[in-house]
């Protein structure tokens, strides 16, 4: 497994499309809090937002958006505003 961590500003159109396709695989991921647009919106106001892309054999198998907090701990994007958190 390969994991690449980027900022929302580095998102390509292909990564956004692939992220959205992963969301379509499960009704449980239908919350707007899981969308790339939500992560990008929070990142416009916070400089500690990151996205981990998980790939196996070159294929995207997961996305994990997070905010880096104190002691480099990962938190849900949007903090207390976001009551949904999960790997996608």
N, CA, C and O atoms as a GROMACS GRO file, in nm:
protein
  352
    1UNK      N    1   0.084  -0.117   0.000
    1UNK     CA    2   0.000   0.000   0.000
    1UNK      C    3   0.089   0.124   0.000
    1UNK      O    4   0.190   0.129   0.070
    2UNK      N    5   0.050   0.221  -0.078
    2UNK     CA    6   0.121   0.349  -0.085
    2UNK      C    7   0.028   0.457  -0.031
    2UNK      O    8  -0.089   0.462  -0.067
    3UNK      N    9   0.081   0.542   0.054
    3UNK     CA   10   0.004   0.652   0.111
    3UNK      C   11   0.073   0.783   0.076
    3UNK      O   12   0.191   0.802   0.105
    4UNK      N   13  -0.003   0.872   0.012
    4UNK     CA   14   0.048   1.005  -0.022
    4UNK      C   15  -0.036   1.108   0.051
    4UNK      O   16  -0.159   1.105   0.046
    5UNK      N   17   0.031   1.199   0.120
    5UNK     CA   18  -0.039   1.305   0.193
    5UNK      C   19  -0.014   1.436   0.121
    5UNK      O   20   0.100   1.474   0.093
    6UNK      N   21  -0.125   1.507   0.092
    6UNK     CA   22  -0.117   1.635   0.022
    6UNK      C   23  -0.207   1.736   0.093
    6UNK      O   24  -0.284   1.701   0.182
    7UNK      N   25  -0.196   1.861   0.053
    7UNK     CA   26  -0.286   1.965   0.101
    7UNK      C   27  -0.403   1.975   0.004
    7UNK      O   28  -0.390   1.933  -0.112
    8UNK      N   29  -0.516   2.028   0.046
    8UNK     CA   30  -0.629   2.046  -0.046
    8UNK      C   31  -0.595   2.133  -0.167
    8UNK      O   32  -0.653   2.114  -0.274
    9UNK      N   33  -0.504   2.226  -0.152
    9UNK     CA   34  -0.464   2.311  -0.265
    9UNK      C   35  -0.395   2.230  -0.375
    9UNK      O   36  -0.392   2.272  -0.490
   10UNK      N   37  -0.341   2.115  -0.339
   10UNK     CA   38  -0.271   2.030  -0.435
   10UNK      C   39  -0.362   1.929  -0.505
   10UNK      O   40  -0.316   1.855  -0.592
   11UNK      N   41  -0.489   1.925  -0.469
   11UNK     CA   42  -0.582   1.829  -0.528
   11UNK      C   43  -0.594   1.850  -0.678
   11UNK      O   44  -0.613   1.962  -0.726
   12UNK      N   45  -0.583   1.742  -0.752
   12UNK     CA   46  -0.604   1.749  -0.896
   12UNK      C   47  -0.751   1.717  -0.927
   12UNK      O   48  -0.823   1.664  -0.842
   13UNK      N   49  -0.793   1.751  -1.047
   13UNK     CA   50  -0.929   1.717  -1.089
   13UNK      C   51  -0.951   1.566  -1.086
   13UNK      O   52  -1.060   1.520  -1.051
   14UNK      N   53  -0.850   1.490  -1.122
   14UNK     CA   54  -0.859   1.344  -1.120
   14UNK      C   55  -0.877   1.291  -0.978
   14UNK      O   56  -0.957   1.201  -0.955
   15UNK      N   57  -0.802   1.347  -0.883
   15UNK     CA   58  -0.815   1.303  -0.744
   15UNK      C   59  -0.953   1.336  -0.689
   15UNK      O   60  -1.012   1.257  -0.615
   16UNK      N   61  -1.006   1.454  -0.724
   16UNK     CA   62  -1.140   1.491  -0.679
   16UNK      C   63  -1.243   1.394  -0.737
   16UNK      O   64  -1.332   1.348  -0.666
   17UNK      N   65  -1.232   1.364  -0.866
   17UNK     CA   66  -1.324   1.271  -0.931
   17UNK      C   67  -1.318   1.133  -0.866
   17UNK      O   68  -1.421   1.073  -0.838
   18UNK      N   69  -1.196   1.083  -0.843
   18UNK     CA   70  -1.180   0.952  -0.781
   18UNK      C   71  -1.234   0.949  -0.639
   18UNK      O   72  -1.296   0.851  -0.597
   19UNK      N   73  -1.212   1.056  -0.564
   19UNK     CA   74  -1.265   1.068  -0.427
   19UNK      C   75  -1.418   1.060  -0.431
   19UNK      O   76  -1.478   0.986  -0.354
   20UNK      N   77  -1.479   1.137  -0.522
   20UNK     CA   78  -1.626   1.136  -0.533
   20UNK      C   79  -1.677   0.998  -0.574
   20UNK      O   80  -1.783   0.956  -0.527
   21UNK      N   81  -1.605   0.928  -0.658
   21UNK     CA   82  -1.645   0.793  -0.697
   21UNK      C   83  -1.642   0.698  -0.578
   21UNK      O   84  -1.729   0.611  -0.567
   22UNK      N   85  -1.544   0.714  -0.489
   22UNK     CA   86  -1.542   0.631  -0.368
   22UNK      C   87  -1.664   0.658  -0.280
   22UNK      O   88  -1.719   0.566  -0.219
   23UNK      N   89  -1.706   0.784  -0.273
   23UNK     CA   90  -1.822   0.819  -0.192
   23UNK      C   91  -1.949   0.750  -0.242
   23UNK      O   92  -2.039   0.719  -0.164
   24UNK      N   93  -1.956   0.727  -0.372
   24UNK     CA   94  -2.074   0.664  -0.430
   24UNK      C   95  -2.086   0.516  -0.395
   24UNK      O   96  -2.192   0.456  -0.415
   25UNK      N   97  -1.980   0.457  -0.343
   25UNK     CA   98  -1.980   0.314  -0.313
   25UNK      C   99  -2.058   0.279  -0.187
   25UNK      O  100  -2.092   0.162  -0.166
   26UNK      N  101  -2.086   0.378  -0.103
   26UNK     CA  102  -2.156   0.349   0.023
   26UNK      C  103  -2.248   0.464   0.061
   26UNK      O  104  -2.207   0.580   0.064
   27UNK      N  105  -2.372   0.431   0.089
   27UNK     CA  106  -2.469   0.532   0.131
   27UNK      C  107  -2.427   0.599   0.263
   27UNK      O  108  -2.462   0.714   0.289
   28UNK      N  109  -2.351   0.527   0.345
   28UNK     CA  110  -2.304   0.582   0.472
   28UNK      C  111  -2.209   0.700   0.453
   28UNK      O  112  -2.186   0.777   0.546
   29UNK      N  113  -2.154   0.714   0.333
   29UNK     CA  114  -2.061   0.823   0.304
   29UNK      C  115  -2.127   0.939   0.230
   29UNK      O  116  -2.059   1.021   0.169
   30UNK      N  117  -2.260   0.946   0.235
   30UNK     CA  118  -2.332   1.048   0.160
   30UNK      C  119  -2.334   1.185   0.228
   30UNK      O  120  -2.385   1.281   0.171
   31UNK      N  121  -2.279   1.196   0.348
   31UNK     CA  122  -2.274   1.325   0.418
   31UNK      C  123  -2.184   1.424   0.344
   31UNK      O  124  -2.077   1.385   0.295
   32UNK      N  125  -2.224   1.550   0.337
   32UNK     CA  126  -2.136   1.650   0.275
   32UNK      C  127  -2.003   1.666   0.349
   32UNK      O  128  -1.906   1.717   0.291
   33UNK      N  129  -1.996   1.625   0.474
   33UNK     CA  130  -1.872   1.634   0.550
   33UNK      C  131  -1.762   1.545   0.492
   33UNK      O  132  -1.644   1.567   0.518
   34UNK      N  133  -1.800   1.445   0.412
   34UNK     CA  134  -1.703   1.356   0.350
   34UNK      C  135  -1.657   1.404   0.212
   34UNK      O  136  -1.569   1.344   0.152
   35UNK      N  137  -1.716   1.512   0.164
   35UNK     CA  138  -1.688   1.558   0.028
   35UNK      C  139  -1.556   1.634   0.018
   35UNK      O  140  -1.511   1.695   0.115
   36UNK      N  141  -1.495   1.631  -0.100
   36UNK     CA  142  -1.373   1.711  -0.120
   36UNK      C  143  -1.401   1.860  -0.106
   36UNK      O  144  -1.314   1.936  -0.063
   37UNK      N  145  -1.521   1.903  -0.143
   37UNK     CA  146  -1.555   2.045  -0.134
   37UNK      C  147  -1.556   2.095   0.010
   37UNK      O  148  -1.513   2.207   0.038
   38UNK      N  149  -1.604   2.011   0.102
   38UNK     CA  150  -1.602   2.050   0.243
   38UNK      C  151  -1.458   2.065   0.292
   38UNK      O  152  -1.424   2.162   0.360
   39UNK      N  153  -1.375   1.969   0.258
   39UNK     CA  154  -1.235   1.975   0.298
   39UNK      C  155  -1.167   2.098   0.239
   39UNK      O  156  -1.090   2.165   0.308
   40UNK      N  157  -1.194   2.128   0.113
   40UNK     CA  158  -1.137   2.247   0.050
   40UNK      C  159  -1.186   2.376   0.116
   40UNK      O  160  -1.109   2.470   0.134
   41UNK      N  161  -1.314   2.380   0.153
   41UNK     CA  162  -1.369   2.500   0.218
   41UNK      C  163  -1.302   2.525   0.353
   41UNK      O  164  -1.267   2.639   0.384
   42UNK      N  165  -1.285   2.420   0.432
   42UNK     CA  166  -1.219   2.436   0.562
   42UNK      C  167  -1.074   2.480   0.541
   42UNK      O  168  -1.022   2.563   0.616
   43UNK      N  169  -1.009   2.424   0.440
   43UNK     CA  170  -0.868   2.455   0.414
   43UNK      C  171  -0.848   2.601   0.374
   43UNK      O  172  -0.739   2.655   0.392
   44UNK      N  173  -0.951   2.664   0.320
   44UNK     CA  174  -0.939   2.807   0.286
   44UNK      C  175  -0.920   2.892   0.411
   44UNK      O  176  -0.870   3.004   0.403
   45UNK      N  177  -0.960   2.840   0.526
   45UNK     CA  178  -0.953   2.915   0.651
   45UNK      C  179  -0.857   2.856   0.753
   45UNK      O  180  -0.826   2.921   0.854
   46UNK      N  181  -0.809   2.736   0.729
   46UNK     CA  182  -0.718   2.667   0.822
   46UNK      C  183  -0.600   2.611   0.742
   46UNK      O  184  -0.619   2.547   0.639
   47UNK      N  185  -0.482   2.636   0.790
   47UNK     CA  186  -0.363   2.590   0.716
   47UNK      C  187  -0.312   2.453   0.762
   47UNK      O  188  -0.200   2.415   0.729
   48UNK      N  189  -0.392   2.379   0.838
   48UNK     CA  190  -0.348   2.250   0.889
   48UNK      C  191  -0.434   2.133   0.838
   48UNK      O  192  -0.447   2.031   0.905
   49UNK      N  193  -0.491   2.150   0.719
   49UNK     CA  194  -0.577   2.047   0.660
   49UNK      C  195  -0.496   1.967   0.558
   49UNK      O  196  -0.424   2.024   0.476
   50UNK      N  197  -0.508   1.835   0.565
   50UNK     CA  198  -0.435   1.745   0.477
   50UNK      C  199  -0.526   1.632   0.431
   50UNK      O  200  -0.633   1.608   0.489
   51UNK      N  201  -0.484   1.564   0.327
   51UNK     CA  202  -0.559   1.451   0.275
   51UNK      C  203  -0.460   1.337   0.248
   51UNK      O  204  -0.360   1.356   0.177
   52UNK      N  205  -0.488   1.222   0.303
   52UNK     CA  206  -0.408   1.102   0.275
   52UNK      C  207  -0.481   1.020   0.169
   52UNK      O  208  -0.598   0.986   0.186
   53UNK      N  209  -0.411   0.990   0.061
   53UNK     CA  210  -0.465   0.904  -0.044
   53UNK      C  211  -0.398   0.768  -0.033
   53UNK      O  212  -0.275   0.758  -0.034
   54UNK      N  213  -0.479   0.665  -0.022
   54UNK     CA  214  -0.429   0.528  -0.008
   54UNK      C  215  -0.447   0.456  -0.141
   54UNK      O  216  -0.557   0.449  -0.196
   55UNK      N  217  -0.337   0.402  -0.192
   55UNK     CA  218  -0.340   0.333  -0.320
   55UNK      C  219  -0.281   0.193  -0.307
   55UNK      O  220  -0.185   0.170  -0.233
   56UNK      N  221  -0.340   0.102  -0.382
   56UNK     CA  222  -0.285  -0.033  -0.395
   56UNK      C  223  -0.270  -0.060  -0.544
   56UNK      O  224  -0.367  -0.051  -0.620
   57UNK      N  225  -0.149  -0.094  -0.584
   57UNK     CA  226  -0.119  -0.121  -0.724
   57UNK      C  227  -0.167  -0.008  -0.815
   57UNK      O  228  -0.221  -0.033  -0.923
   58UNK      N  229  -0.147   0.115  -0.771
   58UNK     CA  230  -0.182   0.232  -0.851
   58UNK      C  231  -0.328   0.270  -0.851
   58UNK      O  232  -0.365   0.368  -0.916
   59UNK      N  233  -0.412   0.196  -0.780
   59UNK     CA  234  -0.555   0.225  -0.776
   59UNK      C  235  -0.593   0.285  -0.640
   59UNK      O  236  -0.550   0.236  -0.536
   60UNK      N  237  -0.672   0.390  -0.644
   60UNK     CA  238  -0.717   0.455  -0.520
   60UNK      C  239  -0.812   0.362  -0.445
   60UNK      O  240  -0.912   0.316  -0.501
   61UNK      N  241  -0.779   0.334  -0.319
   61UNK     CA  242  -0.864   0.247  -0.238
   61UNK      C  243  -0.916   0.317  -0.113
   61UNK      O  244  -1.000   0.263  -0.041
   62UNK      N  245  -0.866   0.438  -0.087
   62UNK     CA  246  -0.913   0.510   0.030
   62UNK      C  247  -0.865   0.654   0.033
   62UNK      O  248  -0.763   0.688  -0.025
   63UNK      N  249  -0.943   0.736   0.104
   63UNK     CA  250  -0.910   0.877   0.124
   63UNK      C  251  -0.933   0.907   0.271
   63UNK      O  252  -1.033   0.866   0.329
   64UNK      N  253  -0.839   0.978   0.331
   64UNK     CA  254  -0.853   1.014   0.472
   64UNK      C  255  -0.820   1.162   0.491
   64UNK      O  256  -0.703   1.197   0.509
   65UNK      N  257  -0.922   1.249   0.486
   65UNK     CA  258  -0.899   1.391   0.513
   65UNK      C  259  -0.886   1.413   0.664
   65UNK      O  260  -0.956   1.349   0.743
   66UNK      N  261  -0.796   1.503   0.704
   66UNK     CA  262  -0.778   1.529   0.846
   66UNK      C  263  -0.717   1.666   0.868
   66UNK      O  264  -0.658   1.726   0.778
   67UNK      N  265  -0.731   1.714   0.989
   67UNK     CA  266  -0.662   1.835   1.033
   67UNK      C  267  -0.554   1.794   1.131
   67UNK      O  268  -0.579   1.716   1.224
   68UNK      N  269  -0.436   1.847   1.110
   68UNK     CA  270  -0.324   1.816   1.199
   68UNK      C  271  -0.336   1.909   1.320
   68UNK      O  272  -0.336   2.031   1.306
   69UNK      N  273  -0.344   1.849   1.438
   69UNK     CA  274  -0.361   1.926   1.560
   69UNK      C  275  -0.235   1.926   1.645
   69UNK      O  276  -0.125   1.895   1.599
   70UNK      N  277  -0.256   1.961   1.769
   70UNK     CA  278  -0.147   1.964   1.866
   70UNK      C  279  -0.077   1.828   1.871
   70UNK      O  280  -0.143   1.724   1.867
   71UNK      N  281   0.054   1.831   1.879
   71UNK     CA  282   0.138   1.711   1.881
   71UNK      C  283   0.122   1.628   1.754
   71UNK      O  284   0.143   1.506   1.757
   72UNK      N  285   0.084   1.691   1.644
   72UNK     CA  286   0.065   1.626   1.514
   72UNK      C  287  -0.044   1.519   1.513
   72UNK      O  288  -0.040   1.428   1.431
   73UNK      N  289  -0.139   1.530   1.602
   73UNK     CA  290  -0.251   1.436   1.604
   73UNK      C  291  -0.349   1.473   1.495
   73UNK      O  292  -0.369   1.590   1.465
   74UNK      N  293  -0.411   1.372   1.435
   74UNK     CA  294  -0.512   1.395   1.332
   74UNK      C  295  -0.650   1.410   1.392
   74UNK      O  296  -0.689   1.335   1.482
   75UNK      N  297  -0.725   1.509   1.342
   75UNK     CA  298  -0.861   1.537   1.388
   75UNK      C  299  -0.952   1.546   1.266
   75UNK      O  300  -0.904   1.569   1.155
   76UNK      N  301  -1.083   1.530   1.285
   76UNK     CA  302  -1.176   1.545   1.172
   76UNK      C  303  -1.165   1.686   1.113
   76UNK      O  304  -1.146   1.784   1.186
   77UNK      N  305  -1.176   1.694   0.983
   77UNK     CA  306  -1.174   1.824   0.917
   77UNK      C  307  -1.296   1.904   0.964
   77UNK      O  308  -1.409   1.856   0.956
   78UNK      N  309  -1.272   2.023   1.010
   78UNK     CA  310  -1.381   2.108   1.059
   78UNK      C  311  -1.402   2.101   1.209
   78UNK      O  312  -1.487   2.171   1.263
   79UNK      N  313  -1.324   2.016   1.276
   79UNK     CA  314  -1.331   2.008   1.422
   79UNK      C  315  -1.471   1.979   1.473
   79UNK      O  316  -1.537   1.887   1.424
   80UNK      N  317  -1.517   2.055   1.568
   80UNK     CA  318  -1.648   2.031   1.631
   80UNK      C  319  -1.765   2.057   1.536
   80UNK      O  320  -1.876   2.009   1.559
   81UNK      N  321  -1.740   2.132   1.431
   81UNK     CA  322  -1.844   2.155   1.331
   81UNK      C  323  -1.881   2.024   1.262
   81UNK      O  324  -1.996   2.005   1.222
   82UNK      N  325  -1.787   1.936   1.247
   82UNK     CA  326  -1.802   1.812   1.173
   82UNK      C  327  -1.834   1.697   1.268
   82UNK      O  328  -1.749   1.656   1.347
   83UNK      N  329  -1.957   1.646   1.261
   83UNK     CA  330  -1.991   1.535   1.348
   83UNK      C  331  -1.984   1.401   1.273
   83UNK      O  332  -2.036   1.300   1.321
   84UNK      N  333  -1.919   1.402   1.157
   84UNK     CA  334  -1.894   1.280   1.082
   84UNK      C  335  -1.745   1.265   1.063
   84UNK      O  336  -1.677   1.361   1.024
   85UNK      N  337  -1.693   1.148   1.089
   85UNK     CA  338  -1.552   1.122   1.064
   85UNK      C  339  -1.533   0.975   1.030
   85UNK      O  340  -1.592   0.886   1.091
   86UNK      N  341  -1.449   0.953   0.929
   86UNK     CA  342  -1.422   0.815   0.886
   86UNK      C  343  -1.322   0.819   0.773
   86UNK      O  344  -1.306   0.921   0.706
   87UNK      N  345  -1.257   0.709   0.753
   87UNK     CA  346  -1.180   0.693   0.631
   87UNK      C  347  -1.278   0.667   0.518
   87UNK      O  348  -1.382   0.604   0.538
   88UNK      N  349  -1.245   0.713   0.403
   88UNK     CA  350  -1.334   0.696   0.288
   88UNK      C  351  -1.273   0.591   0.197
   88UNK      O  352  -1.330   0.558   0.093
   0.00000   0.00000   0.00000
